[in-house]
Amino acid sequence: MLLKAVLTNHHDLIADYTKLIEANPNDSDIYVKRGLAKLHRNDCNSAIIDFKKAIQLKLNFAEAYYYRSFAKGYTADLNGSLADLNKVLEIQPGNRLAQDELVKVKKLMAK
């Protein structure tokens, strides 16, 4: 029952964010939030599209690259995940979360 409530909540969030995007199509933050809701529902490909749109609207949006790296990793696009994490570190060289994830992705790629 709890899982159903959580999944329903993410579905509601996606619908709410979609309405916000319709009203504010140039707000990159809303695309990231909707992408995260989609990622939580394991809709990785759709999440990637939202993160990509956020990046198109705000080129150096480190958070969008970071979350897109997870979505790409979940779809087995480790090269894409690695590229996004490198971009995060280009924008924010001291980002420890991105540094840690980069190590994990490189380990997966070495297998």
N, C-alpha and C positions, 0 to 999 in steps of 0.2 A: 504494500500500500504506500509506503514511504517513497519507494522508487517511482511509482506512478505519479505521485505528487511532485516529485522533483522533475521528472520528464515533462509533465504538464506545465510546470512553472517555466521551464526553458522554452517550451512551445509558445506560451503566452508572452514571454520576453521577446522572442523572435518577432512575433506579430506586432508587439508594441514598438520595437526598434524599427520595423519596416514602416510603420506609420510615421515615426519621427524622421526617417530618411526621406519619405515622400514630402514632408514639410520642410526639411533641411538637407537637401541632396548634396551639399558641399561640406557637411560636418563630418570630418574624418573620424572623430571619436565615436560617433554612433555606429559607423561601419565596424570599428574594432569591437565594440560591445556586442553587436549582433553576431559578429564572427565568433566571439568567445561563447556566446549562447549556443551557436551551431556546433562548435567544437565540443562542448559538453554533451551534446546529443550525438556525438560521433559522426556528424555530417561534415567531414573534413574537407571535401572538395568544395562545398558551398562556403565553408569558412574561409578557405584560401581565396575565393573570389572576393569576399568582403574585405579581407586584409589587403589584398591587391588594390582594391578601390581606395582604401584608406591611404595607401602609399602613393597612389596616383594623385590624390588630393593634397598630400603633405609628404613631399619626397624624403625627408629625413626623419620619418616617424619611426623611431627605434622600437617602440612598443609593438607596432604593427608587424615589423620584420620579426621581432622576437616570437610573437604568437604564431605568425605564419610558419616559422621554423618548426614549431610543434606539429602543426597540421600537416606539413610536408613530411615530417618524420613518421607520422601515423599512417601516411599513404605510401611509405617505403621510399620516398624521394629524399634519400639521405644527402645527395649532392645539393639539392635545393635547400634542404635544412641547413647544411653547412654554409652555403652561400649567404643565407639570411642571417645566420649568427655572425658571420664575418662582417656583414653590413652593420649589424648592431654595434659591433666593436669598433668599426670605423667611425660611427656616429658618436658612440659613448665608450671610449677606450677602457675605462675602468669598470665596466658593467660586469660585476662578479657572477650574476645569474647567467649571462650569456657566455662568459668564460667557462663556467662549470658545464653548461649544456654542450658547448663546443667539444670539450673533452669527451663527454658521453657519446656524441655523434661520431667522433673520430674512432672511438673504441668499437662502435658498431660497424663502422665501415671497414675496420681492419679484420673483422671476422670472416 
